[in-house]
Each structure stands twice: as C-alpha cells, then as structure tokens.
Amino acid sequence: MLQEFTLNRGRAIINFTSKYCDNRQKVLSSYAFHRVVETFFFKLKKDNQIVYDYFIKDFKTDENLTLSYIEVLKLLSVCELEELLQVNNKYADFFKDKNLFIELTELLYNFWRRMERVTVVHNNRMGNGLQNVRFIQANQLLNELILSIYRRTRDTVNGHGTHVYRQTIAGANAGLMLYDIPWDCPVEYKGLANIPFIDSVVITPPYITYTKKNTRDGIFEEHFSNPINNLILNEDDWFLYPAMVGNLLSFVYFHKDFMCHGLGLANLFELAKGENFINKKPDLIYVFGYPDGVEEKRTFYYKDTKNDIIVGYANYTDEIDYFGYMKKMLLTLHNVKQMEKGNLPIHGAMVNIALKNGKEANIIIMGDSGAGKSESLEAFRTLNEKYIRHMRVIFDDMGYLQFEEDGTIKGYGTEIGAFVRTDDLDPMYAFEQLDRGIYTNPDRVNARVTIPISSYETISKGYSVDYMLYANNYADSEKKISLFENVEDAIPVFEAGSRKAKGTTTEVGLVKSYFANPFGPVQEQEKAAVLVRQFFHGLANAGIKIGEMHTSLAIDGQSKEGPRLAAEELFSMINK
C-alpha cells in the first residue's frame, strides 16, 4: 500500500509505513486528520444542520471552517483558551457558545470512532517478531494520542479537568503487517504477484461493522473462462490474506473497500505461515471486489486445470458487501477441490463430545443454512454442566469426510471459527464474545458475529464418525432422534436437503438443495452423487448410526427448545 491515508465507505486505512505521527501536533497537521475533518463537516451539513449552520455563518465556506477548526485544535493542544484568543482573535467565533464547541468536538470524535479504522505497516521482508511488538506499540500510541487530543480540547475549553475517564478505543480497530514474499506464480497470474501478503493481524475488539447487505443470495456458478487471467491488481487498493481452508492453501485478494470482510477471515480461517506459501503455488485463489465496470453481481468459480488451481471471483458491487460472499465462495472452492481428491464435503457441524459418565462420541449434524447446525452446538454448550465433560468443535459449518489408508472414514474441518447469528446464541455466551468477536450489523435482522472456536490443530487432526444425522428443522416430531435401518433409505433424505428457510438467505418457505450443500455438490452433482454413495455405504458397513435430528428450528415457539430437546435425547442415546 503506497497511499498515506484512504477514507471510503466509512472505512479509514492509515499507512504507518508512509507516515507515522508520534505526537499530537503531527496528528493534527497530517493529511489524514484534514481528510477526516473535511469529511465530517460534509456529513454534518446533511445530518446536523443546526450545529453546522451556527459555525458556517461565521466561517463562510466549508474549506475555511475545516482549516480554522484544525488550527484551533492545534492551538488548544499547547495553550489555554485565553492565550489562544490573545494570540489570534479571529478564532473567537468558535467560543461564543463554548457548549456548542464542545458538542462539535464530541460529534467529530464520535464520527471518527464509528468508522472502521485500520493501520498498515508494509515491510520488504519478514522479521523476527520484534516488528510485531513495535507495531502493537505504535497502535497503542495512536490510541493515546487521539484520546489526549480529544480530552485536552474538552478540558481546556471547559476550564477544568475530567474526573471520569472512559478508556475507549479511539485509535485503530485493527492493524495489518504486510510483507513482500515470493510465491510460485503461474504466468497467467503475474498481475497478482505485486500484492503483499498479510503476515500478522491485530484486532481490538469488539470490532463492529455495518455492511450494505445482511443476507446472501443464490449459488456460485462455474465459469468456463478464467476471470482473473492477466488481471493486474493495484497495490494501493488490494490486500492478500493467505488462508488455510482445511488443508488447502488459499490466496484471498480483497479490495480495501471490503476491509471488514478481509479482517473477518482472521477469526474464521487459519492465517497461513510463511513456510506454507513461500515459493509455493496455492490450491485456491479468490479475488473479492474487483471493479470490472459491471453493475450487477458476478460471483463464480473457474477450474484452472493447467495450473491445478480453483479460482473464485466476485466483482465490486454493493451486493457482495456481506461476509457470506467471502466465506461461502471459499468453501465452494474448497469443496470442489476436495471432490476432485475423492473426498466428500459436508455442510454441517461436527463435534467430539466426552460425557461425564466417561463415554465419548463424534457427531456430525448435516443441514443447509438455518437447519439448526449452529443452534444444536449452542444447545450442547448450554447443557455442558449437566452432561458434558469436554466438547471439541471439529467444524461448525463445513468439513469433509475422507477415506484413510486403513479404510476407515474420518471427518476434518475447514474453519477455526464460526460465522453465526447472534439471535441463536445464548445471550450470556454472546456477550462473552465481545472481547474477541467481529460483529456485523448487530441491530439488524440476521445480525452476525465471527468468533474463533477451535485451533487449526484440532480441525486438522481427523476424527472417526459415530453419528451421522440430518438436521430436520421443519417436521414436528415427538421423537427427536430417529435412525435409519437401511442406508438406502437414508441417502434420499440427505440428498434431498430439505429445510424451511429461516432468513439467512433470500429464500422463503420449504426449500431443497442437493445434499444440503449449495457450495460445490449442487454444481458438481454427478461427481457428488458417486461420492455420497461410496461414503454412506462405508459408514453403514462400519456400523455408524445414520439418522435424522429434529431440531424444530423453523417451528414457531421451538427455536430454542427444539435443539435443546434434541440434544438431550441424543445424549441419552449415547449413554446407553
């Protein structure tokens, strides 16, 4: 990133490499501060006409008001109000009503804090860890400087000090350390080679973001020409997050205007280490937010058989401004690749549960969005004290089954975190995540939080399967767990993928999706059907219990009670 500062779509990016301010005067004199104040007055003109009109009548133009206000803040940072007025009386108009000046300063401070604020350091080569420490310290100093400017201004104008201090985050919400790292770049992708890798991420939670969309629509179709062939990305506008999606290396290129989605990756997918990608070729490449001049949403994937890479693409539109488009495309690419390897993608949740009586079980609950996967895990969590000694989440949304060399079947995860609806979490648990969660549209329908829940070592270990259950959210059944006696009866139920839509996508009513997985198996149905039969017969031959779990999630009044009752019945079954 070459630019000193960018501000767009309510997101500010500060480039410490280009310019770092280590005192108040440098902050107040910076281009970044001028840009923020300028944007603030533009917004004030629309949103708070009374305050704006009071000051603009004396300073005539927005430019003069901006420059004069910044100059006043500089003077107040080094002298008292009376001294300021003696030095230059032309600023006296600001203080005809001191309370209104304080209100103006509060409005600016809150305007700044409502932004998403990210700092960046770009190094030529990877360091030994000391750079990370200094980067964290630099972010802490920025926070202290912004707070001190705000407090000094308020106290000086008021004529007395503050007695109640709120240590809010006034600096950056997050920070990125970038490095130039060589990788095995095919000639078709040379235009991506100049984008630096994210090596370290610093997040100061709670990180709260608002996006243009809060649901995802449709599926990702296969494209038959490479959308990023000979594409050239501008270093000023793009970031590269190297992610481990399951056991697959993925290079995720995201536009700076979708920074919140790039940061969300840090809570969801393991950040690959340098040894994973230096001089290596990725399994997956995803370009997210490319401005191709097309207004309608374009989201698709392409199989680059020549280079053995699955490519994902999403163009720059407001329609993709939802984390689901970042997460689900990556999982689609992963699933297509895993099916090529002969593995079966599972859209669902898998947990390893050790009960207090000493028994242990590995459970897969399969189902499409809103079927009750995450809700069932939440029910397990709330019943923890009563039944469970220990619970490991292998995957919360997507995983895959693999035949091992000895013929056994094991389950593996793709994500170290979860992207879940806050309404479906126990309120206490949701509040407990404030210190590490990334919250999206928290006051809207389908409010979400992205939280880390497992280690990469846990999801990569591989666990045998004891229960394979389909999450049925629409049928009201007194018996919550029902097992199939014949695997041929089970396969059609799992393949039908029936569920009642619950508002996480734009679908409504009872809908179906092949194998409850529109992220690969729907698009590659012929290949998936062969794998489904191979793996389900393998599970049945190994004596694995296959059945339905009636979560009742879409039945009025049972969204909390249904998953809990199903979990209790499942625990009773394991105890036998």
C-alpha positions as CSV (number, residue, x, y, z in Angstrom):
1,M,0.0,0.0,0.0
2,L,1.5,3.3,-1.1
3,Q,-1.0,5.9,0.0
4,E,-0.6,7.6,3.3
5,F,-4.3,7.5,4.1
6,T,-7.6,6.5,2.5
7,L,-11.2,7.1,3.6
8,N,-14.1,5.5,1.8
9,R,-17.4,3.8,2.7
10,G,-16.9,4.7,6.3
11,R,-13.5,2.9,6.5
12,A,-10.2,4.6,7.2
13,I,-6.8,3.0,6.4
14,I,-3.7,4.6,7.9
15,N,-0.4,3.6,6.3
16,F,2.3,3.8,9.1
17,T,5.0,3.0,6.6
18,S,4.3,6.1,4.5
19,K,3.8,8.4,7.6
20,Y,3.7,7.8,11.3
21,C,2.7,10.5,13.8
22,D,4.2,10.2,17.2
23,N,2.9,13.4,18.8
24,R,-0.3,15.4,18.8
25,Q,1.0,18.2,16.6
26,K,1.9,15.7,13.9
27,V,-1.5,14.1,14.1
28,L,-3.3,17.4,13.8
29,S,-1.1,18.5,10.9
30,S,-1.5,15.3,9.0
31,Y,-3.3,14.9,5.7
32,A,-5.3,12.1,7.4
33,F,-6.7,14.4,10.1
34,H,-7.6,17.1,7.5
35,R,-9.4,14.5,5.4
36,V,-11.4,13.2,8.4
37,V,-12.4,16.8,9.5
38,E,-13.3,17.7,5.9
39,T,-15.5,14.6,5.6
40,F,-17.0,15.2,9.0
41,F,-18.2,18.7,8.1
42,F,-19.6,17.4,4.8
43,K,-21.7,14.9,6.8
44,L,-22.6,17.4,9.5
45,K,-24.1,19.6,6.8
46,K,-26.6,16.8,6.0
47,D,-27.2,15.3,9.4
48,N,-27.0,18.1,11.9
49,Q,-28.0,21.3,10.2
50,I,-28.3,23.3,13.5
51,V,-24.7,22.8,14.6
52,Y,-23.4,23.3,11.1
53,D,-25.3,26.5,10.4
54,Y,-24.2,28.0,13.7
55,F,-20.5,27.7,12.7
56,I,-20.7,28.2,8.9
57,K,-22.2,31.6,9.2
58,D,-19.0,32.9,10.7
59,F,-16.5,31.0,8.6
60,K,-18.5,31.2,5.3
61,T,-17.0,28.2,3.4
62,D,-16.5,24.5,4.3
63,E,-12.8,24.8,3.5
64,N,-12.3,27.8,5.8
65,L,-14.3,26.1,8.5
66,T,-12.2,23.0,8.2
67,L,-8.9,24.8,8.2
68,S,-9.9,27.1,11.1
69,Y,-11.2,24.3,13.2
70,I,-8.0,22.3,12.8
71,E,-5.9,25.4,13.6
72,V,-7.9,25.9,16.8
73,L,-7.3,22.3,17.9
74,K,-3.6,22.8,17.3
75,L,-3.5,25.9,19.5
76,L,-5.7,24.3,22.2
77,S,-3.2,21.4,22.4
78,V,-0.4,23.8,23.5
79,C,-2.1,26.8,25.2
80,E,-5.0,27.8,27.3
81,L,-8.2,29.3,25.8
82,E,-7.4,32.8,27.0
83,E,-3.9,32.6,25.5
84,L,-5.4,31.4,22.2
85,L,-7.8,34.4,22.0
86,Q,-5.0,36.8,22.8
87,V,-2.7,35.3,20.1
88,N,-5.3,35.2,17.4
89,N,-8.8,36.7,18.0
90,K,-10.1,35.6,14.6
91,Y,-11.0,32.2,16.2
92,A,-13.2,33.8,18.9
93,D,-16.3,32.9,16.9
94,F,-15.8,29.3,17.8
95,F,-16.2,30.1,21.5
96,K,-19.2,32.4,21.6
97,D,-21.0,29.3,22.8
98,K,-18.5,27.0,24.5
99,N,-21.0,24.2,25.0
100,L,-21.7,24.2,21.2
101,F,-18.0,24.0,20.5
102,I,-17.7,21.0,22.9
103,E,-20.7,19.4,21.2
104,L,-19.0,19.9,17.8
105,T,-15.8,18.2,19.1
106,E,-17.9,15.4,20.6
107,L,-19.6,14.9,17.2
108,L,-16.2,14.7,15.4
109,Y,-14.8,12.3,18.0
110,N,-17.9,10.0,17.6
111,F,-17.8,10.3,13.8
112,W,-14.2,9.1,13.9
113,R,-14.9,6.2,16.3
114,R,-17.9,5.0,14.3
115,M,-15.6,4.4,11.4
116,E,-13.7,1.1,10.8
117,R,-10.1,2.2,11.4
118,V,-7.2,0.0,10.2
119,T,-3.5,0.7,10.3
120,V,-1.0,-0.9,8.0
121,V,2.8,-1.5,8.0
122,H,4.4,-2.8,4.8
123,N,7.9,-4.4,5.2
124,N,10.1,-5.7,2.4
125,R,10.8,-8.9,4.2
126,M,9.6,-11.0,7.1
127,G,11.0,-10.0,10.5
128,N,11.9,-12.0,13.7
129,G,8.9,-10.9,15.8
130,L,10.3,-7.6,17.1
131,Q,8.5,-5.8,14.4
132,N,5.2,-7.2,15.6
133,V,5.8,-5.8,19.1
134,R,6.7,-2.4,17.7
135,F,3.6,-2.4,15.5
136,I,1.3,-3.1,18.5
137,Q,3.1,-0.3,20.5
138,A,2.6,2.1,17.6
139,N,-1.1,1.3,17.5
140,Q,-1.3,1.9,21.3
141,L,0.4,5.2,20.9
142,L,-2.0,6.3,18.2
143,N,-4.9,5.4,20.5
144,E,-3.3,7.5,23.3
145,L,-2.7,10.5,21.0
146,I,-6.3,10.6,19.7
147,L,-7.6,10.3,23.3
148,S,-5.3,13.0,24.5
149,I,-6.3,15.5,21.7
150,Y,-10.0,14.9,22.5
151,R,-9.6,15.2,26.3
152,R,-7.2,18.2,26.1
153,T,-9.6,20.1,23.8
154,R,-12.6,19.4,26.0
155,D,-10.8,20.2,29.3
156,T,-9.2,23.4,28.0
157,V,-12.5,24.8,26.7
158,N,-14.4,23.7,29.8
159,G,-11.7,25.3,32.1
160,H,-11.5,22.2,34.3
161,G,-10.2,18.7,34.1
162,T,-12.0,15.4,33.6
163,H,-12.9,13.3,36.6
164,V,-14.4,10.2,34.8
165,Y,-12.2,8.6,32.2
166,R,-13.5,6.0,29.7
167,Q,-10.7,4.1,28.1
168,T,-12.4,3.7,24.8
169,I,-10.7,2.6,21.5
170,A,-10.0,5.9,19.8
171,G,-7.1,4.7,17.6
172,A,-7.4,1.8,15.2
173,N,-9.8,-1.2,15.4
174,A,-7.3,-3.4,13.6
175,G,-3.8,-3.4,12.1
176,L,-2.1,-5.4,9.4
177,M,1.5,-6.2,8.9
178,L,2.3,-6.8,5.2
179,Y,5.4,-8.4,3.6
180,D,6.6,-8.9,0.1
181,I,7.0,-12.7,-0.3
182,P,7.8,-14.7,-3.4
183,W,5.5,-17.5,-4.4
184,D,5.3,-19.9,-7.4
185,C,3.2,-17.6,-9.5
186,P,1.9,-19.0,-12.9
187,V,2.4,-16.6,-15.8
188,E,-1.4,-16.1,-16.1
189,Y,-1.4,-14.6,-12.6
190,K,1.6,-12.3,-12.8
191,G,-0.7,-9.3,-12.2
192,L,-1.3,-10.5,-8.7
193,A,2.3,-11.0,-7.8
194,N,3.0,-7.5,-6.5
195,I,0.3,-7.6,-3.8
196,P,2.0,-8.1,-0.4
197,F,1.0,-10.9,2.0
198,I,-0.7,-10.3,5.3
199,D,1.6,-11.8,7.9
200,S,0.1,-10.6,11.2
201,V,-3.3,-9.2,12.2
202,V,-4.0,-7.1,15.3
203,I,-7.7,-6.8,16.2
204,T,-9.0,-4.6,19.0
205,P,-12.5,-6.0,19.8
206,P,-15.3,-5.5,19.9
207,Y,-15.0,-4.9,16.2
208,I,-18.4,-3.7,14.9
209,T,-19.1,-3.3,11.3
210,Y,-22.0,-2.3,9.1
211,T,-22.4,-3.7,5.6
212,K,-24.6,-2.9,2.7
213,K,-26.2,-6.3,2.7
214,N,-27.0,-8.8,5.5
215,T,-28.1,-11.8,3.6
216,R,-26.6,-13.9,0.7
217,D,-28.5,-14.8,-2.5
218,G,-28.1,-17.6,-5.0
219,I,-25.3,-20.0,-5.6
220,F,-21.9,-19.7,-7.2
221,E,-21.9,-21.0,-10.8
222,E,-19.0,-22.5,-12.7
223,H,-17.4,-20.1,-15.3
224,F,-15.7,-21.5,-18.3
225,S,-13.1,-18.8,-18.9
226,N,-10.6,-17.6,-16.4
227,P,-12.0,-14.4,-14.9
228,I,-8.6,-13.3,-13.5
229,N,-6.4,-14.3,-16.4
230,N,-3.9,-11.5,-16.9
231,L,-5.7,-9.3,-14.3
232,I,-3.5,-6.6,-12.8
233,L,-4.2,-5.5,-9.2
234,N,-3.1,-2.1,-7.9
235,E,-1.0,-2.3,-4.7
236,D,-2.8,0.7,-3.4
237,D,-6.2,-1.0,-3.4
238,W,-5.6,-4.7,-2.6
239,F,-4.6,-6.9,0.3
240,L,-3.7,-10.6,0.3
241,Y,-4.8,-12.9,3.1
242,P,-3.1,-16.4,2.8
243,A,-5.7,-18.7,4.4
244,M,-5.6,-22.4,5.2
245,V,-9.1,-23.6,4.3
246,G,-9.0,-27.0,5.8
247,N,-5.8,-28.5,4.4
248,L,-5.9,-26.3,1.2
249,L,-3.8,-23.2,0.8
250,S,-5.9,-20.3,-0.5
251,F,-4.8,-16.8,-1.6
252,V,-7.6,-14.4,-0.9
253,Y,-7.2,-11.0,-2.6
254,F,-9.7,-8.4,-1.3
255,H,-10.3,-4.8,-2.2
256,K,-9.6,-2.2,0.5
257,D,-13.3,-1.1,0.4
258,F,-14.2,-4.5,1.7
259,M,-11.6,-4.5,4.5
260,C,-14.1,-5.7,7.2
261,H,-14.6,-9.0,5.3
262,G,-10.8,-9.4,4.9
263,L,-10.4,-8.9,8.6
264,G,-13.2,-11.4,9.3
265,L,-11.1,-14.1,7.7
266,A,-8.7,-13.8,10.7
267,N,-11.4,-15.1,13.0
268,L,-12.6,-17.8,10.6
269,F,-9.6,-19.3,8.7
270,E,-6.1,-20.1,9.9
271,L,-3.6,-17.4,8.7
272,A,-1.1,-19.4,6.8
273,K,2.6,-19.2,7.9
274,G,5.3,-18.2,5.6
275,E,6.6,-21.8,5.3
276,N,3.2,-22.8,3.9
277,F,3.4,-20.5,0.9
278,I,6.9,-19.1,0.3
279,N,7.8,-20.2,-3.3
280,K,4.7,-22.4,-3.4
281,K,1.6,-22.4,-5.5
282,P,-1.9,-22.1,-3.9
283,D,-4.7,-24.6,-4.3
284,L,-7.3,-21.8,-4.4
285,I,-7.3,-18.2,-5.5
286,Y,-10.1,-15.8,-4.7
287,V,-10.4,-12.2,-6.0
288,F,-13.0,-10.4,-4.0
289,G,-14.3,-7.0,-5.0
290,Y,-12.7,-6.4,-8.5
291,P,-14.2,-3.2,-10.2
292,D,-14.8,-4.7,-13.6
293,G,-17.4,-2.0,-14.6
294,V,-20.3,-4.4,-14.5
295,E,-23.1,-3.1,-12.1
296,E,-24.8,-6.5,-11.5
297,K,-23.3,-9.0,-9.2
298,R,-20.9,-11.5,-10.8
299,T,-19.8,-14.4,-8.5
300,F,-18.5,-17.6,-10.0
301,Y,-15.6,-20.1,-9.9
302,Y,-13.3,-21.5,-12.6
303,K,-11.3,-24.7,-12.7
304,D,-7.8,-23.9,-13.9
305,T,-6.8,-27.4,-14.8
306,K,-3.5,-26.3,-16.4
307,N,-2.2,-24.9,-13.1
308,D,-4.3,-27.1,-10.8
309,I,-5.9,-24.1,-9.1
310,I,-9.6,-23.4,-8.4
311,V,-10.3,-19.7,-8.9
312,G,-13.1,-17.7,-7.3
313,Y,-14.2,-14.2,-8.4
314,A,-16.6,-11.6,-7.1
315,N,-16.9,-8.2,-8.7
316,Y,-17.2,-4.8,-6.9
317,T,-20.8,-4.2,-6.1
318,D,-22.8,-3.4,-3.0
319,E,-24.5,-6.8,-3.4
320,I,-21.3,-8.7,-2.3
321,D,-20.9,-6.4,0.8
322,Y,-21.8,-9.3,3.2
323,F,-19.3,-11.7,4.8
324,G,-21.3,-14.7,3.5
325,Y,-20.0,-14.0,0.0
326,M,-16.4,-14.1,1.3
327,K,-16.8,-17.2,3.4
328,K,-19.1,-19.3,1.2
329,M,-17.1,-18.8,-2.0
330,L,-14.0,-20.0,-0.2
331,L,-15.9,-23.1,1.0
332,T,-17.2,-23.7,-2.5
333,L,-13.7,-23.6,-3.9
334,H,-12.6,-25.9,-1.1
335,N,-15.4,-28.4,-1.7
336,V,-14.9,-28.5,-5.5
337,K,-11.2,-29.3,-4.8
338,Q,-11.9,-31.9,-2.2
339,M,-14.3,-33.7,-4.5
340,E,-11.6,-33.8,-7.1
341,K,-9.4,-35.5,-4.5
342,G,-12.2,-38.1,-3.8
343,N,-13.4,-36.6,-0.5
344,L,-17.0,-35.8,0.4
345,P,-17.8,-32.2,1.6
346,I,-20.2,-32.0,4.5
347,H,-22.3,-28.9,5.1
348,G,-22.9,-29.2,8.8
349,A,-21.3,-29.3,12.2
350,M,-19.1,-32.0,13.8
351,V,-18.3,-32.2,17.5
352,N,-16.3,-34.5,19.6
353,I,-18.1,-35.0,22.9
354,A,-16.9,-36.6,26.1
355,L,-19.7,-37.2,28.6
356,K,-19.4,-37.1,32.3
357,N,-20.0,-40.9,32.5
358,G,-16.8,-41.5,30.5
359,K,-18.5,-42.2,27.2
360,E,-17.3,-40.4,24.1
361,A,-18.9,-39.8,20.6
362,N,-18.1,-37.9,17.4
363,I,-21.3,-36.5,15.9
364,I,-22.0,-34.9,12.5
365,I,-25.2,-32.8,12.2
366,M,-25.7,-32.1,8.5
367,G,-28.0,-29.4,7.0
368,D,-28.2,-26.3,4.9
369,S,-28.2,-22.7,6.3
370,G,-30.9,-22.3,9.0
371,A,-31.4,-26.0,9.5
372,G,-30.1,-26.0,13.1
373,K,-26.4,-26.9,12.9
374,S,-25.1,-24.0,15.0
375,E,-28.2,-24.0,17.2
376,S,-27.6,-27.6,18.1
377,L,-24.0,-26.8,19.0
378,E,-25.3,-24.0,21.1
379,A,-27.7,-26.4,22.8
380,F,-24.8,-28.8,23.5
381,R,-22.9,-25.8,25.0
382,T,-25.8,-24.8,27.3
383,L,-26.2,-28.4,28.5
384,N,-22.5,-28.6,29.2
385,E,-22.7,-28.6,33.0
386,K,-25.4,-31.3,33.1
387,Y,-24.0,-33.9,30.6
388,I,-20.6,-32.9,29.1
389,R,-17.1,-33.3,30.4
390,H,-15.5,-31.9,27.3
391,M,-16.5,-30.7,23.8
392,R,-14.4,-30.0,20.8
393,V,-15.9,-28.4,17.7
394,I,-14.3,-30.0,14.6
395,F,-16.4,-27.9,12.2
396,D,-19.2,-25.5,12.7
397,D,-20.3,-25.1,9.1
398,M,-18.3,-27.1,6.6
399,G,-16.0,-30.1,6.7
400,Y,-15.2,-33.1,4.7
401,L,-15.1,-36.9,5.0
402,Q,-12.0,-38.8,3.9
403,F,-11.2,-42.5,3.5
404,E,-8.0,-43.2,5.4
405,E,-5.3,-45.6,4.2
406,D,-6.7,-48.3,6.5
407,G,-10.2,-47.9,5.0
408,T,-11.7,-46.0,7.9
409,I,-13.6,-42.8,7.4
410,K,-12.6,-39.6,9.3
411,G,-14.0,-36.1,9.4
412,Y,-11.9,-32.9,9.1
413,G,-12.8,-29.3,9.5
414,T,-12.2,-26.2,7.3
415,E,-12.6,-23.3,9.7
416,I,-11.1,-22.4,13.1
417,G,-14.1,-20.1,13.7
418,A,-17.8,-19.6,13.3
419,F,-20.0,-17.0,11.5
420,V,-23.2,-17.3,13.5
421,R,-26.4,-15.4,14.1
422,T,-26.3,-13.6,17.4
423,D,-30.0,-14.3,17.9
424,D,-29.2,-18.0,18.0
425,L,-26.6,-17.7,20.7
426,D,-27.3,-17.8,24.4
427,P,-27.3,-14.1,25.4
428,M,-24.6,-14.7,28.1
429,Y,-22.4,-16.5,25.6
430,A,-22.9,-13.8,23.0
431,F,-21.8,-11.1,25.5
432,E,-18.8,-13.3,26.5
433,Q,-17.5,-13.0,22.9
434,L,-17.3,-9.1,23.0
435,D,-13.6,-9.3,23.7
436,R,-12.8,-11.3,20.5
437,G,-15.8,-11.2,18.2
438,I,-16.3,-9.3,14.9
439,Y,-19.9,-8.2,14.9
440,T,-21.8,-7.4,11.7
441,N,-25.0,-5.3,11.6
442,P,-25.7,-6.0,15.3
443,D,-29.0,-4.2,15.4
444,R,-30.5,-5.7,12.2
445,V,-32.2,-8.9,11.1
446,N,-29.7,-11.7,10.7
447,A,-27.1,-9.9,12.9
448,R,-23.9,-11.9,12.9
449,V,-20.7,-12.5,14.9
450,T,-17.5,-14.1,13.7
451,I,-15.7,-15.8,16.5
452,P,-12.7,-18.2,16.8
453,I,-13.8,-21.6,18.3
454,S,-11.2,-24.2,17.5
455,S,-7.5,-24.5,16.9
456,Y,-6.1,-25.4,13.5
457,E,-4.5,-28.5,15.0
458,T,-8.0,-29.7,16.2
459,I,-9.8,-29.3,12.9
460,S,-6.9,-31.0,11.0
461,K,-6.5,-34.0,13.3
462,G,-9.2,-36.2,11.8
463,Y,-11.9,-37.8,13.8
464,S,-13.8,-41.0,13.3
465,V,-17.6,-40.8,13.0
466,D,-20.1,-42.3,15.4
467,Y,-23.4,-40.5,14.4
468,M,-24.3,-39.0,11.0
469,L,-27.5,-37.0,11.5
470,Y,-29.6,-34.9,9.1
471,A,-30.9,-31.7,10.7
472,N,-34.6,-31.6,10.1
473,N,-35.9,-28.1,11.1
474,Y,-39.4,-28.2,9.7
475,A,-41.1,-31.5,10.8
476,D,-42.6,-31.5,14.3
477,S,-41.8,-34.9,15.8
478,E,-42.1,-36.0,19.4
479,K,-39.1,-38.3,18.9
480,K,-36.2,-36.0,18.2
481,I,-33.6,-38.6,17.0
482,S,-34.7,-41.2,14.5
483,L,-32.2,-43.7,13.0
484,F,-32.4,-45.4,9.6
485,E,-32.3,-49.1,9.5
486,N,-31.3,-49.2,5.8
487,V,-28.7,-46.8,4.3
488,E,-30.6,-46.8,1.0
489,D,-33.5,-45.1,2.9
490,A,-31.1,-42.6,4.4
491,I,-29.4,-41.4,1.2
492,P,-32.5,-39.8,-0.4
493,V,-33.2,-37.8,2.8
494,F,-29.7,-36.5,2.9
495,E,-29.6,-35.8,-0.9
496,A,-32.9,-34.0,-0.8
497,G,-31.5,-31.4,1.5
498,S,-35.0,-30.2,2.6
499,R,-35.3,-27.3,5.1
500,K,-37.6,-24.4,5.9
501,A,-35.8,-21.2,5.1
502,K,-35.1,-19.1,8.2
503,G,-34.0,-15.7,6.8
504,T,-30.3,-16.3,6.5
505,T,-30.6,-16.1,2.7
506,T,-33.3,-14.6,0.4
507,E,-35.1,-17.9,0.2
508,V,-38.5,-18.5,1.8
509,G,-40.7,-21.5,2.7
510,L,-39.7,-25.1,2.3
511,V,-36.7,-25.4,0.0
512,K,-34.3,-28.1,-1.2
513,S,-30.7,-28.1,-2.1
514,Y,-28.8,-31.2,-3.2
515,F,-27.1,-32.9,-0.3
516,A,-27.9,-29.7,1.7
517,N,-24.8,-28.2,0.2
518,P,-25.1,-25.5,-2.5
519,F,-21.4,-24.9,-2.2
520,G,-19.9,-27.5,-4.5
521,P,-22.1,-30.6,-4.5
522,V,-25.0,-28.7,-6.2
523,Q,-22.8,-27.6,-9.0
524,E,-20.9,-30.9,-9.2
525,Q,-23.9,-33.1,-8.6
526,E,-22.9,-36.0,-10.8
527,K,-19.5,-36.3,-9.1
528,A,-21.0,-35.7,-5.6
529,A,-23.7,-38.5,-6.1
530,V,-21.0,-41.1,-6.6
531,L,-19.1,-39.9,-3.5
532,V,-22.3,-39.8,-1.4
533,R,-22.9,-43.5,-2.1
534,Q,-19.3,-44.5,-1.5
535,F,-19.1,-42.8,1.8
536,F,-22.6,-43.6,3.2
537,H,-22.1,-47.3,2.4
538,G,-18.7,-47.1,4.0
539,L,-20.3,-45.5,7.1
540,A,-23.1,-48.1,7.2
541,N,-20.6,-51.0,6.8
542,A,-18.6,-49.7,9.7
543,G,-21.8,-49.7,11.9
544,I,-22.1,-45.9,12.1
545,K,-25.5,-44.7,13.2
546,I,-27.3,-42.7,10.4
547,G,-30.5,-40.8,11.1
548,E,-32.4,-37.5,11.5
549,M,-32.2,-35.0,14.3
550,H,-35.4,-33.0,14.5
551,T,-34.2,-29.5,15.6
552,S,-37.7,-27.9,15.1
553,L,-35.9,-24.7,14.5
554,A,-38.4,-23.4,11.9
555,I,-41.4,-24.3,14.0
556,D,-43.0,-21.3,15.9
557,G,-42.0,-21.2,19.5
558,Q,-39.4,-24.0,19.3
559,S,-36.3,-22.2,18.0
560,K,-34.6,-22.6,21.4
561,E,-36.5,-25.6,22.9
562,G,-36.3,-27.8,19.8
563,P,-32.5,-28.0,19.6
564,R,-32.2,-28.4,23.4
565,L,-34.7,-31.3,23.5
566,A,-32.9,-33.0,20.5
567,A,-29.5,-32.6,22.2
568,E,-30.9,-34.2,25.4
569,E,-32.3,-37.1,23.5
570,L,-29.0,-37.6,21.7
571,F,-27.1,-37.6,24.9
572,S,-29.5,-40.2,26.4
573,M,-28.9,-42.4,23.3
574,I,-25.1,-42.1,23.6
575,N,-25.4,-43.0,27.3
576,K,-27.0,-46.4,26.6
